[in-house]
Amino acid sequence: MNEDLGGIQRPLVAVGAALAGLSVVLGAFGSHALKGRLNAEALGWWQTAVQYLMWHALAVLVLGLVGARWARLPALLLAGGALIFSGTLYLIALGAPHWLGAITPVGGVAMIAGWALLAWRGALQNWN
C-alpha cells in the first residue's frame, strides 16, 4: 500500500528523503574531495547541481507528506527533472564531454513542468 495514516505518500517521502541525503553527500564530496581538483567553473556547476537537487528533494518530500494524489505526477516530474539536471552537471564538472550539457535542459524543462502542473492542480483544488 502506498499510503499511511493521513494520506502520506510513503514512496514520495522516501524519494524526497533519499534525494536530500544524496544532495548532502554530493555537497560534502564537492567541498572536501573536489575542492582542489576542479577549477572554479566546474565547482560552480557542482554547487548549482547540489542546490537544485536539494530544493527539489525538499519539494518532493513535502508533497509526499501532504499526500494529495493530484500532487504525485508533479512530484515525479520534480524528482526526475532534478536527477537529470543535476546529474548532467555533476558529470560535466567531473570531466564528462560538454555535449552532455545539451541534456541538462531536459531536466530543467521537467522541473518547470512539475512546478507548472503543481500550480495548476493546486489552483483547482478545493482547500476546505
N, C-alpha and C positions, 0 to 999 in steps of 0.2 A: 504494500500500500504506500502511496506517495505522500500521504498527508498525516499529520499528527493532530493532537488537540489544538483547536483554534485555527485550523486550516493551514498550518505551517507546511510549506512545500520542502520536505526534507532534502530531495535531490538538489534543489536550487541553493538551499543553505549550505549543503556540502560543497557544491561547486564554488560558491562565493567564498567560503572559508578556505578552500584549497587554493584558489587563485590569490587570495590575500596573503596566505602563507608563502606561496611561491614568489609573490612580489617582494616580500620581506627578505627571503633568501637571496633572490637575484639582486636586490638593492645592496645587501651586505656584501655579496660577492663582487659587485661592481666597485663598491667603496674600498674594499680591502685587497682583493686579489687582482683587480684590473687597473687600479689607480695609476700605477707606474708603468703599465704595459700598453695602455691605449692613449691615443692623442686626445686633445680636448674635444674635438668634434665627435669622435667615437664615444667618449664618456658622456657627452651631451645626448647622443642618441640613446645610450643605455639608460640615462636618467629619465628621459622622456618615456621610454618603454615602461620603466618601473612605475612612474606616476600614472600613466594611463591604465596599466594593469591593476593597480591598487584601487583607483577610483571606481573602475568598472566592477571589480570584485566586490567592493562595498555595496554598490548598487544592486548587484545580483543577490547578495546576502540579504539586504533589506527586502527585496522583492520576494525572496523565499520566506522570510519571516512574516511578511504581510499575508502571504498565502492566497492571494487572489488568482484564480485560474486565468483571468484575462491578462495577467502580467507575465505568464510563462514564456510566451514567444518573445516579447521584448527582452526578457532576462537572457534568453538563449542567444539572441542577436548581440546583446551587450557582451556576453561572455565569449562567444565565438569571435566577434569583431576584435575584442581586446587581445585575444590569443594570436590572431593573425597579425594585427597591427604591431603589437609589442614583440611578437616572435620574430617578425622580419627585421625589426630594428635591432634586436639582440644579435641576430645572425650577421647583419651588416656591420655592427660595431665590432664583432669578433673576426671580421675579415672576409665574410662571405661576399660573393660578387654583388656589386651595386645594382645590378638589374633586378635583384630581389625587391628593391625599392618600388618597383612597378606593382608589386603585390600588396604593399603596405596600404595603399588607398582602399583596397577591397575591405580590409579590416575597418578602416575609418568609415566607409560607407555603411557597413553592417552596424557599427556603433551608432551612427547618425540615425539609421533606420530604426534601431532599437529604441532610441530616445524619442523619435517622432511617433512611433507606434505606441509607446508608453503614454506619451502626452495625449494622443488621440483617444486611446482606450480609457485613460484616466478621466478625460473630459466627458466621456459618455456614461460614466458610472454614476449611479445614484448613491451618494455617500452617506445617506441617512441610515 
